[in-house]
Amino acid sequence: MSSIHMCGYEADGNTELLNQLPWVFISAWETLALSLAVWIAIKHVRELQRTSTGWAIGDCFTILMQTHVFYFTW
């Protein structure tokens, strides 16, 4: 057993909170991302309903690109 060392670490205090803290931030970020995705989808559907030509594929891609450009530049 020469050259083999085992170290142990015992933290004082409330380490449970420190272990849960990253999950709080991740959950908040995922909630924000989901909210923005839903907002973009709703805007997309409303823009499609405003067009008089209906649900044309070209219109779908145009509006989708416009909302994504706005989202990533904002």
Distance bins in CASP14 RR format, pairs under 12 A and 6 or more apart:
PFRMAT RR
TARGET T0000
AUTHOR 0000-0000-0000
RMODE 2
METHOD distances of the structure
MODEL  1
9 15 0 0 0 0 0 1 0 0 0 0 0
11 17 0 0 0 0 0 1 0 0 0 0 0
11 18 0 0 0 0 1 0 0 0 0 0 0
11 19 0 0 0 0 0 1 0 0 0 0 0
12 18 0 0 0 0 0 1 0 0 0 0 0
14 20 0 0 0 0 0 1 0 0 0 0 0
14 21 0 0 0 0 0 1 0 0 0 0 0
15 21 0 0 0 0 0 1 0 0 0 0 0
16 23 0 0 0 0 0 1 0 0 0 0 0
17 23 0 0 0 0 0 1 0 0 0 0 0
17 24 0 0 0 0 1 0 0 0 0 0 0
18 24 0 0 0 0 0 1 0 0 0 0 0
20 26 0 0 0 0 0 1 0 0 0 0 0
20 27 0 0 0 0 0 1 0 0 0 0 0
21 27 0 0 0 0 0 1 0 0 0 0 0
21 28 0 0 0 0 0 1 0 0 0 0 0
22 28 0 0 0 0 0 1 0 0 0 0 0
22 29 0 0 0 0 0 1 0 0 0 0 0
23 29 0 0 0 0 0 1 0 0 0 0 0
23 30 0 0 0 0 0 1 0 0 0 0 0
24 30 0 0 0 0 0 1 0 0 0 0 0
24 31 0 0 0 0 0 1 0 0 0 0 0
25 31 0 0 0 0 0 1 0 0 0 0 0
25 32 0 0 0 0 0 1 0 0 0 0 0
26 32 0 0 0 0 0 1 0 0 0 0 0
26 33 0 0 0 0 0 1 0 0 0 0 0
27 33 0 0 0 0 0 1 0 0 0 0 0
27 34 0 0 0 0 0 1 0 0 0 0 0
28 34 0 0 0 0 0 1 0 0 0 0 0
28 35 0 0 0 0 0 1 0 0 0 0 0
29 35 0 0 0 0 0 1 0 0 0 0 0
29 36 0 0 0 0 0 1 0 0 0 0 0
30 36 0 0 0 0 0 1 0 0 0 0 0
30 37 0 0 0 0 0 1 0 0 0 0 0
31 37 0 0 0 0 0 1 0 0 0 0 0
31 38 0 0 0 0 0 1 0 0 0 0 0
32 38 0 0 0 0 0 1 0 0 0 0 0
32 39 0 0 0 0 0 1 0 0 0 0 0
33 39 0 0 0 0 0 1 0 0 0 0 0
33 40 0 0 0 0 0 1 0 0 0 0 0
33 71 0 0 0 0 0 1 0 0 0 0 0
34 40 0 0 0 0 0 1 0 0 0 0 0
34 41 0 0 0 0 0 1 0 0 0 0 0
35 41 0 0 0 0 0 1 0 0 0 0 0
35 42 0 0 0 0 0 1 0 0 0 0 0
35 71 0 0 0 0 0 1 0 0 0 0 0
36 42 0 0 0 0 0 1 0 0 0 0 0
36 43 0 0 0 0 0 1 0 0 0 0 0
36 67 0 0 0 0 0 1 0 0 0 0 0
36 68 0 0 0 0 0 1 0 0 0 0 0
36 70 0 0 0 0 0 1 0 0 0 0 0
36 71 1 0 0 1 0 0 0 0 0 0 0
36 72 0 0 0 0 0 1 0 0 0 0 0
36 74 0 0 0 0 1 0 0 0 0 0 0
37 43 0 0 0 0 0 1 0 0 0 0 0
37 44 0 0 0 0 0 1 0 0 0 0 0
37 67 0 0 0 0 0 1 0 0 0 0 0
37 68 0 0 0 0 0 1 0 0 0 0 0
37 71 0 0 0 0 1 0 0 0 0 0 0
38 44 0 0 0 0 0 1 0 0 0 0 0
38 45 0 0 0 0 0 1 0 0 0 0 0
39 45 0 0 0 0 0 1 0 0 0 0 0
39 46 0 0 0 0 0 1 0 0 0 0 0
39 67 0 0 0 0 1 0 0 0 0 0 0
39 70 0 0 0 0 0 1 0 0 0 0 0
39 71 0 0 0 0 1 0 0 0 0 0 0
39 74 0 0 0 0 0 1 0 0 0 0 0
40 46 0 0 0 0 0 1 0 0 0 0 0
40 47 0 0 0 0 0 1 0 0 0 0 0
40 63 0 0 0 0 1 0 0 0 0 0 0
40 64 0 0 0 0 1 0 0 0 0 0 0
40 65 0 0 0 0 0 1 0 0 0 0 0
40 66 0 0 0 0 0 1 0 0 0 0 0
40 67 1 0 1 0 0 0 0 0 0 0 0
40 68 1 0 0 1 0 0 0 0 0 0 0
40 69 0 0 0 0 0 1 0 0 0 0 0
40 70 0 0 0 0 1 0 0 0 0 0 0
40 71 1 0 1 0 0 0 0 0 0 0 0
40 72 0 0 0 0 0 1 0 0 0 0 0
40 74 0 0 0 0 0 1 0 0 0 0 0
41 47 0 0 0 0 0 1 0 0 0 0 0
41 48 0 0 0 0 0 1 0 0 0 0 0
41 60 0 0 0 0 0 1 0 0 0 0 0
41 63 0 0 0 0 0 1 0 0 0 0 0
41 64 0 0 0 0 1 0 0 0 0 0 0
41 67 0 0 0 0 1 0 0 0 0 0 0
41 68 0 0 0 0 0 1 0 0 0 0 0
41 71 0 0 0 0 0 1 0 0 0 0 0
42 48 0 0 0 0 0 1 0 0 0 0 0
42 49 0 0 0 0 0 1 0 0 0 0 0
42 63 0 0 0 0 0 1 0 0 0 0 0
42 67 0 0 0 0 0 1 0 0 0 0 0
43 49 0 0 0 0 0 1 0 0 0 0 0
43 50 0 0 0 0 0 1 0 0 0 0 0
43 63 0 0 0 0 1 0 0 0 0 0 0
43 64 0 0 0 0 0 1 0 0 0 0 0
43 66 0 0 0 0 1 0 0 0 0 0 0
43 67 1 0 1 0 0 0 0 0 0 0 0
43 68 0 0 0 0 0 1 0 0 0 0 0
43 70 0 0 0 0 1 0 0 0 0 0 0
43 71 0 0 0 0 1 0 0 0 0 0 0
44 50 0 0 0 0 0 1 0 0 0 0 0
44 51 0 0 0 0 0 1 0 0 0 0 0
44 55 0 0 0 0 0 1 0 0 0 0 0
44 59 0 0 0 0 0 1 0 0 0 0 0
44 60 1 0 0 1 0 0 0 0 0 0 0
44 61 0 0 0 0 0 1 0 0 0 0 0
44 62 0 0 0 0 0 1 0 0 0 0 0
44 63 1 0 1 0 0 0 0 0 0 0 0
44 64 1 0 0 1 0 0 0 0 0 0 0
44 65 0 0 0 0 0 1 0 0 0 0 0
44 66 0 0 0 0 1 0 0 0 0 0 0
44 67 1 0 1 0 0 0 0 0 0 0 0
44 68 0 0 0 0 1 0 0 0 0 0 0
44 70 0 0 0 0 0 1 0 0 0 0 0
44 71 0 0 0 0 0 1 0 0 0 0 0
45 51 0 0 0 0 0 1 0 0 0 0 0
45 54 0 0 0 0 0 1 0 0 0 0 0
45 55 0 0 0 0 0 1 0 0 0 0 0
45 59 0 0 0 0 0 1 0 0 0 0 0
45 60 0 0 0 0 0 1 0 0 0 0 0
45 63 0 0 0 0 1 0 0 0 0 0 0
45 64 0 0 0 0 0 1 0 0 0 0 0
45 67 0 0 0 0 0 1 0 0 0 0 0
46 63 0 0 0 0 1 0 0 0 0 0 0
46 67 0 0 0 0 0 1 0 0 0 0 0
47 54 0 0 0 0 0 1 0 0 0 0 0
47 55 0 0 0 0 0 1 0 0 0 0 0
47 59 0 0 0 0 1 0 0 0 0 0 0
47 60 0 0 0 0 1 0 0 0 0 0 0
47 61 0 0 0 0 0 1 0 0 0 0 0
47 62 0 0 0 0 1 0 0 0 0 0 0
47 63 1 0 1 0 0 0 0 0 0 0 0
47 64 0 0 0 0 1 0 0 0 0 0 0
47 65 0 0 0 0 0 1 0 0 0 0 0
47 66 0 0 0 0 1 0 0 0 0 0 0
47 67 1 0 0 1 0 0 0 0 0 0 0
47 70 0 0 0 0 0 1 0 0 0 0 0
48 54 1 0 0 1 0 0 0 0 0 0 0
48 55 1 0 0 1 0 0 0 0 0 0 0
48 56 0 0 0 0 1 0 0 0 0 0 0
48 57 0 0 0 0 0 1 0 0 0 0 0
48 58 0 0 0 0 0 1 0 0 0 0 0
48 59 1 0 0 1 0 0 0 0 0 0 0
48 60 1 0 0 1 0 0 0 0 0 0 0
48 61 0 0 0 0 0 1 0 0 0 0 0
48 62 0 0 0 0 0 1 0 0 0 0 0
48 63 1 0 0 1 0 0 0 0 0 0 0
48 64 0 0 0 0 1 0 0 0 0 0 0
48 66 0 0 0 0 0 1 0 0 0 0 0
48 67 0 0 0 0 0 1 0 0 0 0 0
49 55 0 0 0 0 1 0 0 0 0 0 0
49 59 0 0 0 0 0 1 0 0 0 0 0
49 63 0 0 0 0 0 1 0 0 0 0 0
50 59 0 0 0 0 1 0 0 0 0 0 0
50 63 0 0 0 0 1 0 0 0 0 0 0
51 58 0 0 0 0 0 1 0 0 0 0 0
51 59 1 0 1 0 0 0 0 0 0 0 0
51 60 0 0 0 0 1 0 0 0 0 0 0
51 62 0 0 0 0 1 0 0 0 0 0 0
51 63 0 0 0 0 1 0 0 0 0 0 0
52 59 0 0 0 0 0 1 0 0 0 0 0
53 59 1 0 0 1 0 0 0 0 0 0 0
53 60 0 0 0 0 0 1 0 0 0 0 0
53 62 0 0 0 0 0 1 0 0 0 0 0
54 60 0 0 0 0 1 0 0 0 0 0 0
54 63 0 0 0 0 0 1 0 0 0 0 0
55 61 0 0 0 0 0 1 0 0 0 0 0
55 63 0 0 0 0 0 1 0 0 0 0 0
56 62 0 0 0 0 1 0 0 0 0 0 0
56 63 0 0 0 0 0 1 0 0 0 0 0
57 63 0 0 0 0 0 1 0 0 0 0 0
57 64 0 0 0 0 0 1 0 0 0 0 0
58 64 0 0 0 0 1 0 0 0 0 0 0
58 65 0 0 0 0 1 0 0 0 0 0 0
58 66 0 0 0 0 0 1 0 0 0 0 0
59 65 0 0 0 0 0 1 0 0 0 0 0
59 66 0 0 0 0 0 1 0 0 0 0 0
60 66 0 0 0 0 0 1 0 0 0 0 0
60 67 0 0 0 0 0 1 0 0 0 0 0
61 67 0 0 0 0 0 1 0 0 0 0 0
61 68 0 0 0 0 0 1 0 0 0 0 0
62 68 0 0 0 0 0 1 0 0 0 0 0
62 69 0 0 0 0 0 1 0 0 0 0 0
63 69 0 0 0 0 0 1 0 0 0 0 0
63 70 0 0 0 0 0 1 0 0 0 0 0
64 70 0 0 0 0 0 1 0 0 0 0 0
64 71 0 0 0 0 0 1 0 0 0 0 0
65 71 0 0 0 0 0 1 0 0 0 0 0
65 72 0 0 0 0 0 1 0 0 0 0 0
66 72 0 0 0 0 0 1 0 0 0 0 0
66 73 0 0 0 0 0 1 0 0 0 0 0
67 73 0 0 0 0 0 1 0 0 0 0 0
67 74 0 0 0 0 0 1 0 0 0 0 0
68 74 0 0 0 0 0 1 0 0 0 0 0
END
